[in-house]
Amino acid sequence: MKIYIKYMVSLRCKKLVGTELKKLGVVMPKINQGMVEFQEELSAEQEAQFQKRILKLGFEVLDETNSKLLDRISASITDLIYKYPEMSRQEYPNYLIEKLGFDYSEITHLFSEVHGINLPQYIVIQEVERIKEMLLYEDLKVKEIAEILHYRNGAQLTYVFKKITGLTPFYYKKLKKKRLEVLNENKQE
C-alpha cells in the first residue's frame, strides 16, 4: 500500500511522519520524499487516524486519483529516458500531456507539491541515474552517452553529472573497474 503526502519534502518531514506512524503501531514502512510505502495494509481506523494526525502537522494525503497520476508521471518519465531516448527534452511536455491527459501545469504543480522538486529537476535526476547505468554496464564513452540523451556535448553531461552526484563520469567509470576487480577476487577465493 502506498500513500502520497503533499508537502512532505524534507528529512524533518519524513521523521515527523515516521513518528506519527510509530504512535499508531504501524510496522515501519518505507518513507520517501512525498510517499509512504507500507509493508501491510492499514486498517480503515489506522488510515483515518494517520490522515488526521498528519493534517495537524501541515501535510495532506493525496486522493487515489492524484496518487495514481503521480505513479503514471514517474512511469512516463522512466519511459522517456529508457524507451524513447531519441525524443528531445523539448518534446517531453507534449508527450506527458498526451500520455497522461492532463495540462502540463497541472502535472508539474502536483508533482512539485508532493516531491518538493520540480518536474524538470526530477527528469535530470532520473537521467543521471540512467547515465550511471550506462557508465557501469554499457561500454559507451561520455560523448556517446551525451548524444543518446541529447546533451550538447560531453562537457555539458559531465557538468550535470557532477552537479548531481559530486563525481565526474570518468571517476564513476573507474568505480566499474574497481567493482570488477573485487568480483574477480571474490571468485578466486
Salt bridges, closest charged atoms under 4 A:
GLU20 OE2 - LYS23 NZ 3.26
GLU20 OE1 - ARG53 NH1 3.47
GLU60 OE2 - LYS6 NZ 3.68
GLU64 OE2 - LYS68 NZ 3.05
ASP71 OD1 - LYS2 NZ 3.26
ASP79 OD1 - LYS83 NZ 3.49
ASP79 OD2 - LYS99 NZ 3.55
GLU113 OE1 - LYS6 NZ 3.16
GLU113 OE2 - HIS109 NE2 3.13
GLU127 OE1 - ARG89 NH2 3.08
GLU129 OE2 - LYS132 NZ 3.04
GLU133 OE1 - ARG130 NH1 3.60
GLU138 OE2 - ARG130 NH1 3.24
